[in-house]
């Protein structure tokens, strides 16, 4: 079973086989259960294939040769009933899990969810914290043990938001708002990325997720409020220009209606030319 899970999740630590939140744990459990059910067919088929090849070898005079044999009701019953039962089990698990792991379903918790609004840009991620009044680029900071309610959209082309260790990939689409609930169970640094090809800078469209204590999260918010610029419509038009390998930075304030204006396309996506060094000060990364 361990080898099967490795094949599903890959050998690199920090992916699907190393979940760090309730959604990730439930998705890993779903994969393991699905593999176990499928092995009910796969293992006997492999064993029987090898046994048939050995038993009906040319040198075995005990094997019965029946060239006129064509049909057996018992064989047909076994051949069809086992796959049907397997499909029913898999279908039942998928049905139940699709409701339990609905990305719009709030996670059970005594803590109030943290609201984070996500905008997929070319080729970077914008994270807006409306309750805290700050924003960050290519860096997501969340408190441990607190559910996070993501509202996602895209400025120009469709992207997909995915933090493998936390679970559920979801699309971010221009002119639409999708939702996702995730949670990190303990402090750590997790890898986030886009899994939907979106052009030249797609390979570098990655971000870091920092799960920290609530006190550290408050300190980060206070620090963000004291640095960077204000993210308004004019600043957004600079940010939305195409750029690659952008280092994380923050905005000390955000226009309250900015995210809604992006979703409703009141703010033009305008990819424009590639981001030139110095367009927003020293913040763009230089290769």
N, C-alpha and C positions, 0 to 999 in steps of 0.2 A: 504493500500500500504506500509506503514512503516513497518508493521509486515512481509510482504513478503520480503522486502529488508533485514531485520534482519535475516530471515531464510537463505537467500543467502549468506550474508556476515559474519554471526556470531555476537554474542553480544559483543565481545571484541573490544574496541576502538583501532584504529590503523590498521585496516585491509582494506578489499575491500570497506567497506561502509564509509571510511574516506579518500578519495583520496586527494593527495597533489600535483598532477601534471596533465598536460593536457591529458596524456594517461589514467591515472587512472580515471579522470572525465568522459572521453568518454566511458570507459568500464563500469562504473557504470550506465551511461545513457543507454547504450545498454542493460544491464541486466534489468533495470526498464522497458524499452520499451518492451522487450521480455515478461516479466511477465504480463504486462498490456494486451498484445495481447492474451496471453494464458488464462488470466482471463475471456476474452470474451466468452470462451467455458466453463471454469471450473465453474464459478458462476452460469450461467443458468442451467447447468447440475445438480449441487447440489440442486438448488431451485426446478427444475422439479422432481428430484428424491424424495425429501421430499413431494412435492405436490401430485405426483402419489401415494405414499404410503398412504397419508392421504385420497385422493379422492377415491381410490379403496379399501378402508378398507371393511371388511365384513359387517359392520353395515350400510354402505351407500347404500340405496336402489335406489338412483338416478343415480349411476354409471352404465353405459351400459355394459352388459356382451356379448361379441362377440366371442364365441369360434371358429367360422369358419373364422374369419378375418385373412388374410395372407399378404396382400400387399396394399400399398397406394403410388401412384406416388408422391404426395405432401410431404408425410413424408420422402420418399427416397431422394427427392430433398433437403429438409432442412437438413437431417442427413448427406448428403455428401457435400453439398455446403459450409456449415460453416467451417468444418475442412479443406477443400481445400483452402478456402480463408485465413484461419489462417496460413496454411503452406506456402502459397504464400507470405503473409506479413512477416513471420519469415524468409523465405528464402531470400526475398529482403533485409531485414535489415542485415542479416548475410553476404550477398554478398557485400553490400555497405561498411559495417564496416570492412570486411576482407581486403578491399583495403585502406580504410581510416586509419586503425590501423595496417597497414603492418609494422612490426618491422624494416624493412630496409628503410622506408620512413623518410627522415629528417624532423624534426619538424620546423615549420615556426618560425623564430626568427631573430632579428637584431644582435644577438650575435653569434659569431663563436662557433661551438660545441666543447666541451672539449672531447678529445680523451682519452679513458680509455680501456686498454686491460686486460681482465679477464681470469685467469687460475683456473679451478677447480682442487684442489688437494685432497689427502686423509689425513685428512678431514678438509680442510681449504680453504680459498679463497685468491688468489694472485691478487692484482690490480696494474697494471703498468701504469704510466703516461708518455708516450714517449716524449711529448713536454716539460714536466717539468724535465724529467730525474730522477724521483724517483719512488718508489714502496712501497706498504703497504700490510700487511697480516691481513685479517679479519677486515679491517676498510676501508671504502670508504668515502672520503671527496670530496664534489662537491660544486660549487658555486650556490647559488639560482638563479632561472630565466635563467639559461644557459643550453641549450640542451647538453646532454651527449651522445656521440657516443661510444657504447660498442662494442668491438670485443672480442668474447668469444671462448675459447677452453677448453679442459680437458687434464690432463696429463695421466690418466690411464683409468678410467671408465666414462661412461656418467653421467652427473649431470644436474641439472636445476637451473637456476639463477632466483630468484624472489624477488622483493621488492613490497609487496602487495599494499602499499599506492601510489606507483609511477606507477604501472601497469605492463602489459605484462610479463609473464613468458616465458623464452626461454631456449632451451637446449644448454649445452656446451658439445661437443663431441670430443674425441681424434682424431687427424688427420684431423679435420675440423675447419672452422672458421665461426661462426654465428655472426649476427649483430643485434643490438638493439639500438633504440633511446629512451631516457627517459629524464624527466626534473622535478625538484622540484620547485614549485612555490614560496615557502617561507622557511625561516630558520626552522630547526627542526631536530630531530633525528628519523630515521625510521629503521624498522626491516627488515633485509634481510636474506634469507635462501635458502637452497637447498630443492627442493620438489621431488627429484628422489632418491630412496634408493640406497646407494652406499657402504654399509658395516657397520662394527662395530661402527664407529664414526659418522655415519650419523646424529644422533640426535643432536650432538653438532656442526654441520657444519653451523654455523650462523655468521652473521656479522652485524655491525652497519653502517648505512648510515648517515653521518653528512652533512646536507645542511647548508651552512654558507654564509656570505657575501663574495664578491670577495676579499676584503681586508683580511678577515680572512683566506680565501683559500690561498692567497699569503703568508701569515705568516706561515701557516701550511707547505707549500712547502719549504719555507726557513728553517724552523725548521727540516724538514725531511732531507734536504741536509746536515745538520750538525750533524746528529746522525745515528747510525746503521752501517751496512757494505755495501759493493758493491755487487750487485746481478749480478753475472756472472755465467758461466756454472758450475763451481765447487761449488759455493754456492747454486745453484739451485739443485744440486744432494743431498745436505743435506736437503734442504727445502722440496723436493718431497717425502721424507720418511714419512711413515704413522705417524700421531700424532693426538691427540684429545684435545679438549678444549684449543686451542692455543690463548693466549692473543695477542691483536693487537701490531704490531711493524712495523717499516719502514726500508727501504733501502735508503742510500743516493745517490746511482747511480745505473743505470741498463745498461747492455750491449745492444747496439742498436738492435742487431739481435736476442735477446733472445726469444721473443714471436714467431717470425717466425720459429726459430729452434724447439720450442715446437710443433708448429702446424705441421711442416713437419717431426717430430719425429727424428730430428737429435740428440736431447737430449732424452736419454732413460727415460721412466716413472719410472721404478725401485722402486716399493713401499717399498721394503726392510723391515727390522724389524721396530717395533713401535719406534717412536722418544724417545730417552732417555734424561732425564733432563740434560742440559748442552751441548747438541750436537751443539747448536748454541748460546752458552752463556747462559744468564739468561732469554731468551725470551720465551721459551715454558712455557705454563701454567702448574701449578702444582695443582692437585685437593686437 
